[in-house]
Amino acid sequence: MTDNDHAVRSEAFFSLHHHLPRQSPGSDATTRRLLELAGPLPRRPRVLDLGCGPGRAALLLAAEAGAEVTAVDLHEPFLDELREAAGARGLGDRIRTVRADMADLSGPDFPDGSFDLVWAEGSAYIIGFDTALRDWKRLLAPGGSLVVSECVWTTDTPSAAARAFWEQQASLRPVAANTAAAVTAGYHVLGVRVQPDSDWDEYYIPLAERVETADPSAPGMAWALAATREELAMRREHGSEYGYACYVLRPADPRWTTRPETAADGAVVHTVNAAAFPTPDEARLVDELRGDPAAWLPGLGHVVLDGPDGDIAAYALLTRCRVGDAPALALAPVATTPDRQRQAAGQAVVRAALDAARLRGESLVLVLGHPEYHPRFGFVPASRYGIRPGFDVPDEAMMALVLDDSVPVPRGTIRYPAAFGV
């Protein structure tokens, strides 16, 4: 195919998508949920929307989060649509469009550390998920988050037809493989959401209607229509095998080094817990849990080091508990040495432990904690899910975090390991 043929086909493809509500699967509800998972933002957050298309997400972020949005796309007609829509909604002063290649975000529009939120729905595949993780991290301000979606396998055994189709488009991985790639790239995972089928309907129903009315005689349009019909048929026949997963990520705090605890750490971990609490009960709790094979899960006790080769400054432990008969995890204790408290060491070690739980395929974490501290990790009152402790505590103190919302959340009473004494 010549460069001219490629350009004609690309223009036909874009023409087929002009003035559609979306350029990839999505919904306003999903955008709002991802925004919620990203956590608290500054009063007027700086957002970079990459591969924005006609800007459905950019408009919502500007209107509902009060964001100053820099919206980036290579296709100028999409940016024209966004500018028109922003002006009509009174958001013209909050959305700035930039025609640029997301693979080359150089120059004065994209300085290091300049955005509180980098947003990429349905576009990272253009440069590759791993490349996006690597190249876009520098753009985030301290405490900033990356929201990125990627097409993934949602079955362990995709059909030959689905594999053959996607091998022409992109290299798909399971949800967990991308989660692991994000952790390896130096991020904490704040949340993962597989988009529901209704998100695909919002994209494909208008696109299918457009296919029926498009002029096949326009240059390159016969190819664009054939490719789109193949895509629609693939979704119709094999849609249960793949989907879009959205990842909400935050770079790990560079001040702290985290790792799983080792057998050699036992005595130091005991000392850290004894120093962090007014009684030795938590230190003894860890020792007893370590000796309970039904509760102890190797790799789910994590430490924070005061520098790459420094002393242990904080500790967090996840052990097996149950809700009714369903497996869950209990977060306890979380301990920081007195000289390192209020420096985010505790946050770093909790996020590392939660990342490890996600990579194990765990779906639910419970904590009896502080209602002003633990919600920063995504915890909400467990009662929202019909989960309750077997003892009296304030409702807002018994909290739950769903790590995998594709797994039904169990209802019932929490059953702790015997070491907890409850």
C-alpha positions as CSV (number, residue, x, y, z in Angstrom):
1,M,0.0,0.0,0.0
2,T,1.4,3.4,-1.0
3,D,1.5,6.3,1.4
4,N,-1.3,8.0,-0.6
5,D,-3.5,4.9,-0.4
6,H,-3.0,4.9,3.4
7,A,-3.9,8.6,3.6
8,V,-7.0,8.1,1.6
9,R,-8.1,5.1,3.8
10,S,-7.4,7.0,7.0
11,E,-9.4,10.0,5.8
12,A,-12.3,7.8,4.9
13,F,-12.2,6.1,8.3
14,F,-12.2,9.5,10.1
15,S,-15.0,10.7,7.8
16,L,-17.1,7.7,8.8
17,H,-16.6,8.7,12.5
18,H,-17.2,12.5,12.2
19,H,-20.0,13.8,14.5
20,L,-20.5,10.5,16.3
21,P,-20.9,10.9,20.0
22,R,-17.9,8.6,20.8
23,Q,-14.8,7.3,19.0
24,S,-14.4,4.3,21.3
25,P,-16.5,2.4,23.8
26,G,-17.4,4.5,26.8
27,S,-20.0,6.4,28.7
28,D,-20.4,9.4,30.9
29,A,-21.0,7.1,33.8
30,T,-17.7,5.3,33.3
31,T,-15.9,8.7,33.0
32,R,-17.4,9.8,36.3
33,R,-16.5,6.5,38.0
34,L,-12.9,6.8,36.8
35,L,-12.7,10.4,38.0
36,E,-14.0,9.2,41.4
37,L,-11.3,6.4,41.5
38,A,-8.6,9.0,40.8
39,G,-9.3,10.6,44.2
40,P,-9.4,14.2,45.3
41,L,-8.1,16.7,42.8
42,P,-7.1,20.4,43.2
43,R,-9.9,22.9,42.9
44,R,-9.1,23.6,39.3
45,P,-7.2,20.5,38.1
46,R,-4.9,20.6,35.1
47,V,-6.0,17.7,32.8
48,L,-4.3,16.4,29.6
49,D,-6.8,14.5,27.4
50,L,-4.7,12.4,24.9
51,G,-6.4,11.2,21.7
52,C,-9.4,13.3,22.7
53,G,-11.4,12.8,19.5
54,P,-14.4,15.2,19.6
55,G,-13.9,15.5,23.3
56,R,-16.8,13.8,25.2
57,A,-14.5,13.2,28.2
58,A,-12.9,16.6,28.0
59,L,-16.3,18.3,28.1
60,L,-17.4,16.3,31.1
61,L,-14.1,16.9,33.0
62,A,-14.2,20.7,32.3
63,A,-17.9,20.9,33.3
64,E,-18.0,18.6,36.4
65,A,-14.5,18.6,37.7
66,G,-13.8,22.3,37.0
67,A,-10.8,21.2,35.0
68,E,-8.5,23.2,32.7
69,V,-8.3,20.7,29.9
70,T,-5.6,20.5,27.3
71,A,-7.2,18.3,24.6
72,V,-4.8,16.6,22.1
73,D,-5.5,14.9,18.8
74,L,-3.9,14.6,15.4
75,H,-7.2,14.9,13.5
76,E,-8.0,18.6,13.2
77,P,-11.7,18.1,12.4
78,F,-12.2,16.4,15.7
79,L,-10.6,19.4,17.4
80,D,-13.0,21.6,15.4
81,E,-15.9,19.6,16.8
82,L,-14.6,20.0,20.3
83,R,-14.1,23.7,20.1
84,E,-17.6,24.2,18.7
85,A,-19.1,22.1,21.5
86,A,-17.0,23.8,24.2
87,G,-18.2,27.2,23.0
88,A,-21.8,26.1,22.9
89,R,-21.6,24.9,26.5
90,G,-19.8,27.9,27.8
91,L,-16.6,25.9,28.4
92,G,-14.4,27.6,25.8
93,D,-12.2,29.2,28.4
94,R,-11.5,25.8,30.1
95,I,-10.6,23.7,27.1
96,R,-7.6,24.3,25.0
97,T,-7.1,22.2,21.9
98,V,-3.6,21.2,20.6
99,R,-3.0,19.3,17.4
100,A,-0.1,16.9,18.3
101,D,1.0,13.3,18.2
102,M,0.7,11.5,21.5
103,A,3.8,9.6,20.5
104,D,5.8,12.9,20.6
105,L,4.7,15.1,23.4
106,S,7.6,17.5,23.2
107,G,7.7,21.2,23.3
108,P,6.3,23.9,25.5
109,D,2.7,22.5,25.7
110,F,3.9,19.4,27.6
111,P,6.4,20.3,30.3
112,D,7.3,17.7,33.0
113,G,5.1,17.6,36.0
114,S,2.5,19.9,34.5
115,F,-0.8,17.9,34.8
116,D,-2.8,16.7,37.8
117,L,-4.5,14.1,35.6
118,V,-3.5,12.5,32.3
119,W,-6.5,11.0,30.6
120,A,-6.5,8.5,27.7
121,E,-9.7,6.7,26.9
122,G,-9.5,4.3,24.0
123,S,-6.3,5.8,22.5
124,A,-3.2,4.4,24.2
125,Y,-3.2,1.4,21.8
126,I,-1.8,3.8,19.2
127,I,1.6,3.8,20.9
128,G,1.2,0.7,23.1
129,F,0.1,0.4,26.7
130,D,3.7,-0.1,28.0
131,T,5.0,2.9,26.1
132,A,2.2,5.0,27.4
133,L,3.0,4.0,31.0
134,R,6.7,4.9,30.4
135,D,6.4,8.1,28.4
136,W,3.4,9.8,30.1
137,K,4.6,9.4,33.7
138,R,6.9,12.5,33.4
139,L,3.8,14.7,32.7
140,L,2.2,14.1,36.1
141,A,2.5,16.6,38.9
142,P,3.2,15.1,42.4
143,G,0.1,13.2,43.5
144,G,-1.2,13.2,39.9
145,S,-2.9,10.2,38.3
146,L,-3.0,8.5,34.9
147,V,-6.3,7.2,33.6
148,V,-5.8,4.9,30.6
149,S,-7.9,2.3,28.9
150,E,-6.8,-0.7,26.9
151,C,-8.5,-3.5,25.1
152,V,-8.0,-6.8,26.9
153,W,-8.9,-10.5,26.8
154,T,-11.7,-11.2,29.2
155,T,-11.4,-15.0,28.8
156,D,-8.5,-17.4,29.3
157,T,-9.3,-19.2,26.1
158,P,-10.1,-16.7,23.3
159,S,-11.3,-18.3,20.1
160,A,-9.1,-18.6,17.0
161,A,-11.3,-16.1,15.2
162,A,-11.0,-13.4,17.9
163,R,-7.2,-14.0,18.1
164,A,-6.8,-13.7,14.3
165,F,-8.8,-10.4,14.3
166,W,-7.0,-8.8,17.1
167,E,-3.5,-9.8,15.9
168,Q,-4.1,-7.4,13.0
169,Q,-5.0,-4.6,15.3
170,A,-3.1,-4.8,18.6
171,S,-1.5,-7.2,21.0
172,L,-4.2,-8.0,23.7
173,R,-3.3,-9.2,27.2
174,P,-5.5,-10.2,30.1
175,V,-6.5,-7.5,32.6
176,A,-4.1,-8.8,35.2
177,A,-1.1,-8.7,32.8
178,N,-1.7,-4.9,32.3
179,T,-2.1,-4.4,36.0
180,A,1.3,-6.2,36.6
181,A,2.9,-4.0,33.8
182,A,1.7,-0.9,35.6
183,V,3.1,-2.0,38.9
184,T,6.4,-2.9,37.2
185,A,6.5,0.5,35.6
186,G,6.4,2.2,39.0
187,Y,2.7,2.9,39.5
188,H,0.3,2.1,42.3
189,V,-3.1,0.9,41.0
190,L,-6.0,3.0,42.4
191,G,-8.6,1.1,40.5
192,V,-9.4,-1.1,37.5
193,R,-12.8,-1.2,35.8
194,V,-13.8,-3.4,32.9
195,Q,-16.3,-1.4,30.8
196,P,-19.8,-2.8,30.7
197,D,-21.5,-3.9,27.4
198,S,-23.6,-0.7,27.5
199,D,-20.4,1.3,26.9
200,W,-19.8,-0.6,23.7
201,D,-23.5,0.1,22.7
202,E,-22.9,3.8,23.1
203,Y,-20.1,3.5,20.5
204,Y,-21.3,0.8,18.2
205,I,-25.0,1.6,17.8
206,P,-24.4,5.1,16.3
207,L,-21.5,3.7,14.2
208,A,-23.7,0.9,12.8
209,E,-26.3,3.4,11.8
210,R,-23.7,5.5,10.1
211,V,-22.4,2.5,8.2
212,E,-25.9,2.0,6.6
213,T,-26.0,5.6,5.4
214,A,-22.4,6.3,4.2
215,D,-21.6,6.7,0.6
216,P,-19.5,3.7,-0.5
217,S,-18.3,5.5,-3.6
218,A,-16.3,8.2,-1.7
219,P,-12.5,7.7,-1.9
220,G,-11.4,4.9,0.4
221,M,-14.9,4.5,1.9
222,A,-15.4,1.0,0.6
223,W,-12.4,-0.2,2.6
224,A,-13.6,1.8,5.7
225,L,-17.0,0.3,5.5
226,A,-15.7,-3.3,5.1
227,A,-13.3,-2.9,8.0
228,T,-16.0,-1.4,10.2
229,R,-18.5,-4.2,9.4
230,E,-15.9,-6.8,10.2
231,E,-15.3,-5.1,13.6
232,L,-19.1,-4.9,14.3
233,A,-19.5,-8.6,13.4
234,M,-16.5,-9.6,15.6
235,R,-18.1,-7.8,18.6
236,R,-21.5,-9.3,17.9
237,E,-20.1,-12.9,17.7
238,H,-17.1,-12.8,20.1
239,G,-17.8,-9.8,22.3
240,S,-17.7,-11.9,25.5
241,E,-14.0,-12.7,24.8
242,Y,-12.6,-9.2,25.0
243,G,-13.4,-5.8,26.3
244,Y,-11.9,-2.5,27.4
245,A,-10.3,-2.2,30.9
246,C,-9.7,1.2,32.4
247,Y,-6.8,1.6,34.8
248,V,-6.4,4.4,37.3
249,L,-2.8,4.7,38.2
250,R,-0.5,6.9,40.4
251,P,3.3,6.9,40.3
252,A,4.8,5.4,43.4
253,D,6.2,8.0,45.9
254,P,9.9,8.2,45.0
255,R,10.8,8.9,48.6
256,W,10.1,5.3,49.7
257,T,11.2,1.9,48.5
258,T,8.7,-0.9,49.0
259,R,9.0,-4.7,48.9
260,P,7.5,-7.8,50.3
261,E,8.7,-8.8,53.8
262,T,11.1,-11.7,54.0
263,A,11.7,-14.3,56.7
264,A,14.7,-12.3,57.8
265,D,12.5,-9.3,58.5
266,G,10.5,-10.9,61.3
267,A,12.3,-9.4,64.3
268,V,12.5,-5.9,62.8
269,V,8.8,-6.0,61.8
270,H,8.0,-6.9,65.4
271,T,10.0,-3.9,66.6
272,V,8.3,-1.5,64.1
273,N,4.9,-2.6,65.3
274,A,5.8,-2.4,68.9
275,A,7.1,1.1,68.4
276,A,4.2,2.3,66.4
277,F,1.4,1.4,68.9
278,P,0.9,2.1,72.6
279,T,0.7,-1.6,73.5
280,P,2.5,-4.7,72.1
281,D,-0.8,-6.2,70.9
282,E,-0.2,-5.5,67.2
283,A,3.3,-6.9,67.3
284,R,2.0,-10.1,68.9
285,L,-0.9,-10.2,66.4
286,V,1.6,-10.3,63.4
287,D,3.6,-13.0,65.1
288,E,0.5,-15.1,65.7
289,L,-0.8,-14.6,62.2
290,R,2.5,-15.6,60.7
291,G,2.1,-19.0,62.5
292,D,-1.5,-19.5,61.2
293,P,-1.4,-21.3,57.8
294,A,-5.1,-20.6,57.2
295,A,-4.5,-16.9,57.6
296,W,-1.0,-16.2,56.4
297,L,-0.5,-15.5,52.6
298,P,3.1,-15.2,51.6
299,G,3.9,-12.0,49.7
300,L,1.1,-9.9,51.3
301,G,3.1,-8.5,54.2
302,H,5.0,-5.4,52.8
303,V,7.6,-3.1,54.2
304,V,8.8,0.4,53.3
305,L,12.5,1.1,53.5
306,D,14.0,4.4,54.4
307,G,16.0,4.6,51.1
308,P,16.8,1.7,48.8
309,D,19.1,0.0,51.4
310,G,17.7,1.7,54.5
311,D,15.9,0.5,57.6
312,I,12.3,-0.6,57.6
313,A,10.2,2.5,58.3
314,A,6.6,1.1,57.8
315,Y,4.7,-2.2,57.6
316,A,1.3,-3.3,56.3
317,L,-0.2,-6.8,56.4
318,L,-3.0,-8.5,54.5
319,T,-4.2,-11.9,55.8
320,R,-7.0,-14.2,54.9
321,C,-10.4,-13.6,56.4
322,R,-13.9,-14.5,55.1
323,V,-17.3,-13.0,54.6
324,G,-19.6,-15.9,55.3
325,D,-17.8,-18.6,53.4
326,A,-16.3,-16.3,50.7
327,P,-12.6,-15.4,50.9
328,A,-11.5,-11.9,51.6
329,L,-8.5,-10.1,53.0
330,A,-8.1,-8.2,56.3
331,L,-5.8,-5.2,56.3
332,A,-4.2,-5.0,59.8
333,P,-1.9,-3.8,61.2
334,V,-0.5,-0.8,59.4
335,A,2.5,0.6,61.3
336,T,5.0,3.4,60.8
337,T,8.0,4.1,63.0
338,P,7.4,7.2,65.1
339,D,10.2,9.2,63.4
340,R,8.6,8.5,59.9
341,Q,5.0,9.2,60.7
342,R,3.1,11.9,58.7
343,Q,5.5,11.5,55.8
344,A,3.4,9.2,53.6
345,A,5.4,6.1,54.5
346,G,2.2,4.4,55.7
347,Q,0.4,5.3,52.5
348,A,3.2,3.9,50.4
349,V,3.2,0.6,52.2
350,V,-0.6,0.2,52.1
351,R,-0.7,0.9,48.4
352,A,2.1,-1.7,47.8
353,A,0.2,-4.3,49.7
354,L,-3.0,-3.6,47.8
355,D,-1.1,-3.8,44.5
356,A,0.2,-7.2,45.6
357,A,-3.4,-8.3,46.4
358,R,-4.6,-7.3,42.9
359,L,-1.8,-9.2,41.3
360,R,-2.8,-12.3,43.3
361,G,-6.3,-12.0,41.9
362,E,-7.9,-11.1,45.2
363,S,-11.2,-9.2,45.0
364,L,-12.1,-7.8,48.4
365,V,-10.2,-6.1,51.3
366,L,-11.7,-5.2,54.7
367,V,-10.3,-2.9,57.3
368,L,-11.4,-1.7,60.7
369,G,-9.9,1.8,60.4
370,H,-10.2,5.5,60.5
371,P,-12.9,7.0,58.3
372,E,-10.8,10.0,57.5
373,Y,-7.7,8.0,56.5
374,H,-8.7,4.8,54.7
375,P,-11.1,6.3,52.1
376,R,-8.0,7.8,50.4
377,F,-7.3,4.2,49.2
378,G,-10.9,3.7,48.0
379,F,-12.4,2.1,51.1
380,V,-16.1,2.7,51.8
381,P,-18.4,1.5,54.6
382,A,-18.7,-2.2,54.3
383,S,-22.4,-2.0,55.1
384,R,-22.9,-0.7,51.6
385,Y,-22.3,-4.2,50.4
386,G,-24.2,-5.9,53.2
387,I,-21.0,-6.8,55.0
388,R,-20.9,-6.5,58.8
389,P,-18.5,-7.4,61.6
390,G,-19.5,-9.9,64.3
391,F,-19.0,-7.2,67.0
392,D,-20.1,-3.6,67.7
393,V,-18.2,-0.9,65.9
394,P,-19.3,2.4,64.3
395,D,-20.6,1.8,60.8
396,E,-18.2,4.2,59.2
397,A,-15.1,2.5,60.8
398,M,-15.8,-1.0,59.2
399,M,-14.8,-0.5,55.6
400,A,-14.4,-2.5,52.4
401,L,-12.4,-2.0,49.2
402,V,-13.5,-4.0,46.1
403,L,-10.4,-4.7,44.0
404,D,-12.2,-6.6,41.2
405,D,-15.7,-5.4,40.4
406,S,-16.2,-8.3,37.9
407,V,-16.5,-10.6,41.0
408,P,-19.8,-10.6,43.0
409,V,-19.2,-9.0,46.4
410,P,-20.2,-11.4,49.1
411,R,-22.7,-10.4,51.8
412,G,-22.6,-11.6,55.4
413,T,-20.6,-11.5,58.6
414,I,-16.8,-11.1,58.6
415,R,-15.0,-14.1,60.0
416,Y,-11.5,-13.1,61.2
417,P,-8.6,-15.4,61.9
418,A,-8.4,-16.6,65.5
419,A,-5.4,-14.3,66.3
420,F,-7.7,-11.3,66.1
421,G,-9.7,-12.6,69.1
422,V,-13.1,-11.6,67.7
